[in-house]
Amino acid sequence: MPAMGHALPPVATVLAGPGVFVATREVFTMDGVWELSITVSGDRGEEVITVTVLV
Protein backbone atom coordinates (compact mmCIF):
# COMPACT_ATOMS: atom_id res chain seq x y z
CA MET A 1 0.00 0.00 0.00
CA PRO A 2 2.35 2.72 -1.26
CA ALA A 3 0.24 5.70 -0.17
CA MET A 4 0.30 4.54 3.46
CA GLY A 5 3.83 3.12 3.54
CA HIS A 6 2.54 -0.41 4.24
CA ALA A 7 4.14 -3.54 2.84
CA LEU A 8 3.62 -7.20 3.58
CA PRO A 9 6.03 -10.13 3.31
CA PRO A 10 5.73 -12.40 0.28
CA VAL A 11 2.68 -14.66 0.22
CA ALA A 12 3.11 -18.27 -0.86
CA THR A 13 0.74 -19.76 -3.42
CA VAL A 14 -0.60 -23.25 -4.01
CA LEU A 15 -1.09 -24.70 -7.48
CA ALA A 16 -4.87 -25.19 -7.82
CA GLY A 17 -4.90 -26.30 -11.46
CA PRO A 18 -3.12 -25.69 -14.76
CA GLY A 19 -2.05 -22.04 -14.61
CA VAL A 20 -4.16 -21.34 -11.49
CA PHE A 21 -2.51 -20.36 -8.21
CA VAL A 22 -4.20 -19.50 -4.90
CA ALA A 23 -2.77 -17.39 -2.05
CA THR A 24 -2.68 -19.41 1.14
CA ARG A 25 -3.25 -16.57 3.62
CA GLU A 26 -4.86 -13.14 3.85
CA VAL A 27 -3.30 -10.79 1.31
CA PHE A 28 -4.84 -7.36 2.06
CA THR A 29 -4.96 -5.89 5.56
CA MET A 30 -7.05 -2.80 4.73
CA ASP A 31 -9.08 -1.11 1.98
CA GLY A 32 -7.31 1.11 -0.50
CA VAL A 33 -4.92 1.04 -3.44
CA TRP A 34 -2.35 -1.76 -3.31
CA GLU A 35 0.55 -2.68 -5.57
CA LEU A 36 1.11 -6.40 -6.11
CA SER A 37 4.55 -7.57 -7.17
CA ILE A 38 4.15 -10.99 -8.75
CA THR A 39 7.34 -12.99 -9.28
CA VAL A 40 7.28 -15.52 -12.11
CA SER A 41 10.24 -17.86 -12.50
CA GLY A 42 11.12 -20.77 -14.73
CA ASP A 43 13.80 -22.26 -16.92
CA ARG A 44 14.38 -18.96 -18.73
CA GLY A 45 14.85 -16.88 -15.58
CA GLU A 46 12.71 -14.69 -13.36
CA GLU A 47 10.46 -11.69 -13.97
CA VAL A 48 8.57 -9.43 -11.57
CA ILE A 49 5.20 -8.08 -12.71
CA THR A 50 3.69 -5.18 -10.76
CA VAL A 51 -0.06 -4.51 -10.85
CA THR A 52 -2.17 -1.95 -8.97
CA VAL A 53 -5.50 -3.03 -7.45
CA LEU A 54 -8.23 -1.19 -5.55
CA VAL A 55 -9.47 -3.18 -2.55
Secondary structure, DSSP 4 states (H G I P E B T S, - for coil): -TTTT-------EEEEETTEEEESS---SSSSEEEEEEEEEETTEEEEEEEEEE-
